[in-house]
Amino acid sequence: MRTEKMITAIAIFFAMIGSSSIAQEKYQLTYKLEKGVTYRYAQDIAIESSREMGGQEMKFNADGHNVTHFIVVDVSPSGMMTILYAYEEYKIHTKGMGRDTTMDIAGMTGKRVQVELSRLGKVEKETTIDTGKVEGRSIAMKFMGGLHFPLLPENQVGTGDKWPKNSTDTSNMEEGQTITKSSFEYTLTGKETKGKHDCLRIDFKGTTETTGKLKQMGMDLILEGNGEISGTVWFDPSAGLMTEVQTTTSMELTMAMTGQAQMTIPMSQKITSKQSLME
């Protein structure tokens, strides 16, 4: 009987050590993109949109595919990465309002943007080098080509730990400007394998608030809205590399038209996106 009790006690002791070591497993997450290396990400996006005009609901759907490359020009001793990025291909298919159109937006491919990215994923500076054209309009590609780089925590984190991210993004166009304020919370939820990579799974959720002033066909447009965002990031801590991110965004917007015609247009939009490292 004493022997059985001793064996049981030893088993419990080692079980406690094992569970303690798992609970104490921590990670210092940083981006480690390598100088001279080109990273490519493919994105597939789907948009479901509806708006109400004159008491009538109008639906509009779109899906797109693009490939963006990121060339790491330099890495400073502090880990600041200088990156040049550009679209390699960009296609959009739209359906709605009596039209079914597929566009190959060649005017946006190869247009370079330079960004300074910190080791924690903060965009310190972003400079447009080339300006693309879509349907005759000049458009500057910014915000890391639409890629969602999560802001990593300064301190070590383990499973269940959370950290926040707040940001303000301004988009300037020939027709006006929009400002989006976002507030996210990230949670490290565990480990998963993605392709060749042993990754940490990071779930996130947050809210956005958008305001803007635009001009179209001689009319002034005022845009206001808010939304909810959720998704998952798979991050390889050894390589310091994001391998995949999936995002779902739901937004409720109101566009007020002023000028010759005055009208308020409520809009709803759902966007799903998947971005994956190409290897």
Secondary structure, 3 states (H helix, E strand, C coil): CHHHHHHHHHHHHHHHHHHHHHHCCCECCCCCCCCCCEEEEEEEEEEEEEEEECCEEEEEEEEEEEEEEEEEEEECCCCCEEEEEEEEEEEEEEEECCEEEEEECHHHECCCEEEEECCCCCEEEEEECCCEEECCEEECCCCHHHCCCCCCCCCCECCCCEEEEEEEEEEEECCEEEEEEEEEEEEEEEEEEECCEEEEEEEEEEEEEEEEEEEECCEEEEEEEEEEEEEEEEEECCCCEEEEEEEEEEEEEEEEEECCCCEEEEEEEEEEEEEEEEC
